Amino acid sequence: MLRSTAAAACVLALACSRKEAPPKSSADAGTLAQLDANDPKALLAAVDQMQGQLKDKPKTFEVQSALGNLYYENGRYLDAVDSFRQGLAISAPFETRAQELREKKVKPAKDLPLECRRSAQGYGLEQIAEAARKLDAPRELRCLDSALQMAIEARSRRGNALYLVGNPDGALAEHRRVLAGSPDHPESLFFVGAILLEQSRGDKAKLEEGKKYWRRLLAVAPDSPRAPLVKDSLPRADEIFAPKAQAAAGGGPPMPPGHPDVAPAQLPSGHPPIGGNAPDSPMAHSGATPEQRAEVGPQELQAVAEAAQNTERTPELETGLDQLTAQAESLLDQGKYQEARDAIVRVMPMRPNDARTAAAMGAAMRGLGREQMAERTLSRALQLDPQQPRALYEMGKLLASRGDKAGAAKKLRAAQSADAKFAQSHGIAQELAKLR
């Protein structure tokens, strides 16, 4: 509610501060004023409508933070990452100043000075920091600590958004920075612990470090929305995050080649699937509805299209995207599905309506055992190009795994007709023979 209200205020502030004064400005402001602060989609539509005016307009830390939250809540994680980045660039010198005071052993004052309270539009972080410099050191630090709470939350959410676009190392770095200043921040304790656990892959030191952060979360924030999952998973972390050889020996079903090192049969009851950097792994952000989760389907493709539409398309960029796509396809053919997913997810924001890209992502999802997402993404690829060979092939394999031999054979024959070379290199004739 607070974030949505802030976003609504942000939209209004930006609308009312346009330098031009068109005849209908008052009517426009009235329409914006009637926006429902609880409807992030409507707020986002208003921001998008004003994109031309907002693009080069200076924005305050509060505006960038509100925009970041708005993009995040609408699943536009790439936009959220960039908005939070711009906001944190504004807050950086004030964070540095606060750290300087702490290094001088300054203790913050107990009470927050009146001049350091956020109030109307136009009196935010920058104005508070300017007023704080005129105070003695303890009161200055108290002012900065209070004003920078929004920066801590912005950095934490930026970490979440980085994870959701397939950058766990960037997410880990942001959450570690949060913990450097706020050692008991629940969301960052959860994310640092979860990413370390997921990346441990048999590294006992990293496994124990991840468990340490989760234990700290339970100690300092037992009522956190993350706590039930942590309580359920922590006692069995050694099993859940075991290397694949160990997992297979534990009696679980064999994992497909390239599958993350987690045994599905060993997950606690109700635990979300573990999928490497996938949004449904334990790091899926709290409070989101299923519709808001980052999935690779038509809606997400459209969302990331909007995030990338203003990016300059240079020949060098296109060459890099082509190389990433070829790399992903090569990894798929080797059965390295997680590595393929990590490569192709970097292409998707720039090519959201490309059948070849969607087919590669769908193939990776099928290989990782995420059948519903695979079907959704492969269907999208075939909607874009009904003759896309990899999409036809992967859909045929998916249908065959479900026992639909007729449907599988139809898709595989279509793949043969669409690209004979692809059909030969992928043994489609042999796949068809298995269906007889």
N, C-alpha and C positions, 0 to 999 in steps of 0.2 A: 504494500500500500504506500509506504513512504517513498519507495523508489519510483512508483508510477506517478505519484503526486509531483515529485521532483522533475520527472520527465515532462509532465504537463506544463509545469512552470517554465521548464527549459524551452519548450516549443513556443509558449507565449512570449517569453523574453526575447527569443530570436526573432519572432514575428514583429514585435513592437519596436525592435531596435534596427530594423532595416534602414539603410541610409536614404533610399528612395521613398517617396511618399505618393503612391498611386491613389487615385480618387477612391478606390474601394477598400483602402487600408482599414478603415474602421469596421466595415462589414466583415473583412477577413479576420480581424482580431476578435470580433464577436463570435464568429464560427469556431475559432480556436478555443475561445473561452468556454464553449459548450461541450468540449471534448470530455469524454468520460475518463477520469484519471485511472480507473481500474481496467481500462481496455487498452492493453499495450499495442494491439494490432492497429487500432484507430490512431493512437499517438504516433506510431511508426509511419503510418500512411501520411499523416500530416507533415512529419519530418521529411519524408521522401518527396512530397509535393513541393517543399521549399528547398530542395537540394541545390538548385541553381543559385539561390541567394545565399545559402549557408556555406557553400564549398570553400570560398576564400575569405570568409568573414572571421575575424578574431573571436575566439571563444574563451570563456573563463574556465578555470578548473571545474567548477560546479556544473557548467554546461557540458563539458567533455565527459565528466563522470556520469551525468544523467543520460547522455546519449549512449555511452558504453553500456549502462544497465538496460536501456531500452532495446538496443540491438541484441544484447545477451538474452533477454527474456523472450525475444522473438526468434531465437535460434540463428541469428546472423552473427556467428562467432568471429568471423574475419573482421567485420566492421567493428565489433566490440573490442577486439584486440587493438585495433588502430586508435579508436577513440580513447580507450584507457591509456594507451601509450602517450598520446598528446596531453592528456590530463596530468599524467605522472611527470611529464617533462616540465610542466608548470610547477608542480609541487616539489620537485627535486631540490632546488636551493633551500627551501624551508625545512625539508627533511635533513639536509646537511647541517643547517644551522642548529636544529634541535640536537643532532648528534654531537656537535661541537660543545654545546652546553652540558650534555651528559658526561662527555669526556673530561670536563672541568669539574666533575662531581657536583654539579648544580642539582638541587632537589626542587621539583616543581612545587609551586605554592598550592595550598589546599583548595582555595576558592578560585573560581574562574572570574577574572575581571570582566566588568560589563562591556568594555570596548572589544572584548574578544569573543563575543557571541554572534553567531550568524543571525542576520535579521532579514531585512528586505532585499530585493534583487539589487545587485550592485555592491553588496557588502559581504564578501566571501573570503576565501583563503588569503588572497593577495592583500586585501585591505586589513584583515586581522593581523597578518604577519607584519605589515607596516606599522600598525598601532602597537604591536607587541615589542618592537625594537625600541620604543620609547620608555618601556617599563624596566624594572630591575630584573636580573637574570631569573630568579625563581618564578616570577609572574610571567615573564616572557616564555619560559619553557612550559608553564601550565597552559598558556594560550596556544602554543604550537602543538602540544600533545593533543589538545582538544580539537583544533582545526584539522589536524592531519589524520584523524580517525577515518575520514572519508577516503583519504589516500591509501590507507591500509586496506580498506575494503575494496577499493578499485584495483589495487595490485593483486589481491587474492582472487578477485573475479577474472582479472586478466590471465592469471595462472590457469584458472578453470577453462577459460576460452581457448588458451593455447593447447591445453590437453585435448579439447574436443575437436580441434582442427588437426590433430595428429602430431603435435609437437610436445611430447612428454618431457624432454630435456628442458625446453623453455619453460614449461609449467613448473618443473621442479625448481628451477632457478628463481622464479618469481615467488613461489611459496617459501623458499628458504630465506629470501630477503624479508618477507613478512615476519617470519619467525625470529630473524635477527633483531628486530625491533620490538616484536610482540610475541615472546616465546610461548604463550599459552593460547594463541589464536586457533580456535577449534578447526576451522575449515582448512587451514594450512597444515595443522598437525595431521589431519586426515589425509590430505593429498600427498604430503611428503612421505608419510608411512605407506600409503597405498602404492604410489609409483615405485618406491624402493622395493616393496614386496613383489610387485609385478615384474620388475627388472632383475630380481635376484637370480633367477634361473640356476639355482644351486650354489650361489655365492653366499655362504653362511654369514659372513660379516654384514653383507647388505640386508639379508633376511632379518638378522637380529636388530639392525638399525631401524628397519621398517617397523618391526614389532614394538620397538621402544617408543616411537612416535605415537603409535596407536594406544599403547598403555598410558601415555601421557594424556592423550585425548580423553580417555575414560576417567582419568583422575581429575582433570580440571573442568571437563564439560560432560558430565554423565547424562545430561538431558539433551545433548546435541542430537539433531536429526540423524547424524551419522552413527551415533552410539550403538543402536541395535545391530546394525550390520557388523560393526567392529566387535561387539561382544560375541556375536555368533561366529565370526570368522577367525578371531585371534587364537582361540585354543587349538584350531586345526590349521593354522597358517603353514606349518611345515608340510602338511599334506597338500593343501590347496595350491601352494606355490612351488611344489616339488618339480624338479626337472622331469622332462617327459619320459626318460627311461625309467625313473623311479615310479612315475605315475602309472605307466603301463604295467610295471611289476606289481602294483598295488591292486590289480584286479579290475581296474576300470576298462572301458572299451578302448581299443587302440585308437590313437589319434591320427588324423590325416597328416601327410607330410607338411611341414611348415607350420603346423598348429602351435599356438603359444603353449608354453610349458606348464599347463594346468590340466588336471584330470577332471572332466565334467562330472564323473560319478562321485567325486570326492567333495563337491561343493556342498555347503550346508543347505538345508531345506530352505527354499525361497531365495537363495543367493542369486543375484543377477549373473548371466553368463559372463565368463572371462574371455575377452577377445583382444589381447594385446592392447593397442591404443584405442580400442573401440569404445564408443560412447556408453555402451551398456555394461562396461566393466565396473568394478567397485567405485571408480572415480566419477561415475555419472553424477552430475550435480544435483543437489537436493532441491526439493520444492518444485521441480519441473513436472509437468504433466507428460504423458507419453507423446502427445503431439509436439511438445516443445523439445524433446530430446533430439540430438543430432543424429539423424538417420540418413542413409544414402538412398533417397527416393526422389520422385518428381518434385515434391515441395522443397526439399533441401537443395536439389539442383537449381531450382529457381532462386532460392535465397542466396546461394553463393554466387549465382550469376549477377545479382544486384551488387554484391560486395566487390566484384571484380570489374564492373562495367566501365569504370573510369581509368583503368590501368592501360598505359600506353602499350600497344601491341607492336613490339619491335621484331625485326627478323631474328635477333639473338634470342629473344624470349620464345618465339615459336620453335626455333631449333631446340632449345632446352626442353620444351614441352614434348616435342617429338621424341627426344632421347629418353625422357622419363617414361613415356608410354611404351616405347620399345623395351625398355628395361623391365617394366612391370609385366609385359607379355612374356618375356623370356623367363622371368621368375615363376610365372604361372605354369609355363610348360615344364619347369623343373619341380613343380609341386611345392614351391616356397610361397605359400599363400599370404602369410603375414607380411613378408618382405614386399610382395607384390602390392598388397593393400597400402603399405606405407609409401610406396612410390607413386601409385596412381592417385592417392588422395591429394597429392600436391598439384596434380594436373586439373582435377575437377573444378576448382574455383574459376579457372581460366577457360575451361571448355565444358560448361555445364550442359550444353545441348549437343554434345558430340557422342554419337552412337558407339564409336570404338572405345572411348573413355568409359562410358557406362558399362559396356560389355566386360571390360577388364575388371572394373570394380565388382560387378556381379559375379564374375568368375572367382575372384578372391573370397567373396562372401560365401559362395557355395563351398569352396575348399575349406573354409574355417567353420563350416557346419551351421552357418546362420542362414537357414533356408528361406525364411520369410523375406529377409532383406535381399537375398540373392534373387528371389523370384521378382520382387518389386523392381529391382534395378535392371535386371535383364529384360523385363517387360518394357521398361522405359527405353532401353537400347533398341528394342525391336519396334517400338513406336516411332522412334526417330529414323530407323532404317530397318525395314522388315527383312532385308537380305544380309544383315551383319553376320558374318560367319561364326565368330566366336560366341556371339549372343545366342545364335541358333544351337550351336554345339553345347554350350553350357546349359541351356534350357533343356535340351534333350537329355543330358546327363542327370539333371535335377529331376525330370519326370521319371526317368528310369529308376532312380533311387527310391521313388515313391510307388513303384510298381505299375506305372502307367506306360506299358510297353508300346501301345499304339501311338500315344502322344509323343513319346520319346523318338520312335522311329520316324514320325513325320518331321520333327524338328531336325533330326540328323540328316535325313534325305535332303531337306531344304538347305542345310549347310553344305552338303556335297554339291548341290546345284549352284550355290552362290559362289563357292571358291574351291575349285578342285584341288589346288595346291595345298590349301589349308586342310582340306579333308584328308589328303594323303598323309601329311605330316602329323596329323593328330589321330590317325588310325580309325577314322569314322567307319570304314567298311567293317573293321573288326568289331566295333561297338554295335553296329547293326546286326552282325552275325550273332552276338550274344543275346539279342532280343528275340531271336526266332525260336 
